[in-house]
């Protein structure tokens, strides 16, 4: 009976098979997370390449390069041997991490005004500005010089008009502007000569005119050129003395008169005799006005003749 009872009992055993749990396992999630991380890093790299300048990218590369760290003179020396990428002597906090600050386009509105094109053009723009400023400076200096010339002209003419002894000599003084500078000419008129015929000795009124010229130009720093002129009348002399020698001697006499009246000798740039080669009255080379002394107040920077600065008499 006991045996029959034992034989009627059925025992069922469940055996669990080993494995990774099938599709319910978590190993694939790790691989997927690594892939997503790599893709994020890749797209971040692409964004940085597009959003940064060449100089900024070079700075980032130098920061992560051990070679750039080893060039520093701070620390104990050697690659990664306690050196720091901060400038020598810089004080940094021990608790704050070292980082790189990158300025990206769009982060600041002011970047629009600092484009690479503008930066590249700064050198040329600077040269252009310097050129413009130089031209402006030259123009202002020329205007100031013209004002000084005009003031000297008016002072000289006013002095002659108010001097009873020289009032009649106003027509013997001709002031105009040439490319060289302001020209003061002491000319002969019918009945009024500046020198005796064939002589380089001045009359007293000629000496007086020279003293007035010195008073008018004394405060100016411009140098002067003196030219002597004669008319075309031949100068007859047995020793070969001609209008060339006469005009040169009269120019030298004018130089001595100016210096004797207080003009510094170093302001005289040239003394030239022109004989009858540059007549005042071109249509009449024998006219008395061709006999004259020209005292030219030279420009600091010779320019074209200013048509606004002219006297009523021109040759």
SVG drawing of the C-alpha trace seen along z (x, -y; Angstrom):
<svg xmlns="http://www.w3.org/2000/svg" viewBox="-2 -165 90 167">
<polyline fill="none" stroke="black" stroke-width="0.4" points="0.0,0.0 2.8,-2.2 4.5,-1.5 1.4,-2.2 1.0,-5.5 4.5,-6.5 4.2,-5.6 1.1,-7.8 3.0,-11.0 4.3,-13.1 7.1,-15.6 7.7,-18.4 11.0,-20.4 11.4,-23.8 14.9,-24.6 15.9,-28.2 18.0,-28.7 20.9,-31.1 21.4,-34.1 21.5,-37.8 17.8,-38.3 17.0,-38.6 15.7,-41.9 15.1,-42.9 18.9,-43.2 20.7,-46.7 24.0,-46.3 22.8,-47.9 21.8,-51.1 25.4,-51.7 26.6,-51.4 23.8,-53.8 24.7,-56.3 28.3,-56.3 27.2,-56.8 24.9,-59.8 27.7,-61.3 30.2,-61.0 27.6,-62.5 27.0,-65.4 30.7,-66.1 31.0,-65.9 28.3,-68.4 29.7,-70.7 33.0,-70.6 31.3,-71.5 29.5,-74.4 32.7,-75.7 34.5,-75.5 31.8,-77.6 31.2,-80.1 34.8,-81.0 37.5,-82.9 40.8,-81.5 42.6,-83.3 40.1,-82.0 40.5,-78.4 44.2,-78.8 43.9,-79.9 41.8,-76.9 44.2,-74.5 47.2,-76.0 45.4,-75.7 44.9,-71.9 48.4,-71.4 51.0,-70.2 53.7,-71.8 52.2,-75.2 52.2,-74.5 55.8,-73.5 56.9,-76.8 55.9,-78.6 58.6,-79.8 56.5,-79.3 56.3,-76.2 58.9,-73.5 59.7,-72.9 59.1,-70.1 55.9,-69.0 53.1,-68.8 55.6,-69.3 53.7,-71.7 53.7,-74.5 50.9,-76.9 49.4,-78.3 48.7,-81.6 51.1,-84.6 54.2,-84.7 53.4,-86.2 49.7,-86.1 47.7,-85.4 44.9,-82.8 42.7,-81.1 43.6,-77.5 39.9,-76.6 38.7,-77.9 39.4,-75.8 41.5,-77.1 39.4,-77.9 39.4,-79.6 37.1,-82.5 35.9,-82.5 34.0,-85.4 31.5,-84.1 29.7,-86.1 26.2,-87.0 27.2,-86.9 27.7,-90.6 26.0,-93.1 29.2,-95.1 30.8,-92.4 29.0,-93.6 31.2,-96.7 34.4,-94.7 34.2,-92.4 37.3,-90.8 36.9,-93.0 37.1,-96.1 40.0,-94.9 41.9,-94.0 41.2,-97.5 42.4,-99.3 46.0,-99.6 44.9,-101.1 42.4,-103.3 45.0,-104.6 47.4,-105.4 44.5,-107.2 43.6,-109.2 47.3,-110.2 47.4,-111.3 44.2,-113.3 45.4,-114.8 48.7,-115.8 46.9,-117.4 44.7,-119.3 47.7,-120.4 49.4,-121.7 46.3,-123.6 45.9,-125.2 49.6,-126.2 49.3,-127.7 46.2,-129.7 48.0,-131.0 51.0,-132.0 48.7,-133.8 47.2,-135.7 50.6,-136.7 51.6,-137.9 48.4,-139.9 49.0,-141.5 52.5,-142.5 51.3,-143.9 48.7,-146.1 51.1,-147.3 53.6,-148.3 51.1,-150.2 49.5,-151.9 52.8,-153.1 53.6,-154.6 50.2,-156.3 50.5,-157.9 54.1,-159.1 54.1,-162.6 57.7,-162.1 56.8,-158.8 53.2,-159.3 54.2,-160.2 56.1,-156.9 53.1,-154.7 53.1,-154.0 56.7,-153.0 55.9,-150.1 54.1,-147.1 53.1,-144.0 51.7,-140.9 51.7,-137.1 53.8,-134.7 54.3,-130.9 57.5,-131.7 55.8,-133.9 54.9,-137.5 56.8,-139.8 57.6,-143.4 58.9,-145.4 60.5,-148.8 60.2,-150.2 61.1,-153.3 58.4,-155.7 58.6,-158.6 60.4,-161.3 61.1,-159.1 64.1,-156.7 65.4,-154.4 69.0,-154.6 71.0,-157.1 71.5,-156.2 74.2,-153.5 74.8,-153.4 74.2,-151.0 74.1,-153.8 70.6,-154.3 68.8,-157.5 67.7,-158.4 64.0,-157.6 65.1,-154.1 66.9,-153.5 63.7,-154.6 61.6,-152.2 63.9,-149.4 63.6,-150.2 59.8,-150.1 60.0,-146.7 62.1,-145.4 59.6,-146.7 56.8,-144.9 58.5,-141.5 60.7,-141.5 58.3,-139.2 58.0,-136.7 60.4,-133.8 60.3,-133.3 63.6,-133.7 63.8,-136.2 65.2,-136.3 66.4,-139.5 66.5,-140.2 67.8,-143.2 66.3,-144.3 67.2,-146.9 65.5,-148.0 66.7,-147.0 68.8,-150.2 72.3,-149.0 74.9,-150.1 77.9,-151.4 81.2,-150.9 84.8,-150.5 85.6,-148.0 82.8,-145.6 80.4,-146.6 76.9,-145.7 73.3,-145.6 74.1,-142.1 76.7,-143.5 74.5,-146.6 71.4,-144.6 73.6,-142.3 75.2,-145.2 71.8,-146.9 70.5,-143.6 73.5,-143.4 72.9,-147.0 69.4,-146.1 70.6,-143.2 73.0,-145.5 70.2,-148.0 67.9,-145.4 70.5,-144.0 71.6,-147.5 67.9,-148.2 67.7,-145.1 67.0,-142.1 69.0,-139.0 71.5,-138.1 70.7,-134.4 67.2,-135.2 68.7,-136.1 68.4,-133.0 69.6,-134.4 70.8,-137.6 70.4,-137.6 70.9,-140.0 68.4,-139.5 69.4,-142.5 66.5,-143.0 65.5,-139.4 62.3,-139.7 60.7,-143.0 57.9,-144.4 56.3,-145.9 56.5,-143.2 55.3,-145.3 57.9,-148.0 61.3,-146.7 62.6,-150.2 59.9,-151.4 61.2,-152.9 59.2,-150.4 61.5,-147.6 64.2,-149.1 63.4,-147.7 64.3,-145.6 62.2,-142.5 62.2,-141.3 60.4,-138.0 59.2,-136.7 59.5,-132.9 56.8,-130.5 57.6,-127.7 55.9,-125.3 55.8,-126.6 52.3,-126.2 50.3,-127.5 49.7,-131.2 46.7,-132.3 44.5,-134.4 42.8,-135.9 46.0,-137.6 46.8,-140.1 47.6,-143.8 46.2,-146.1 49.5,-146.1 50.8,-143.0 53.6,-142.5"/>
</svg>
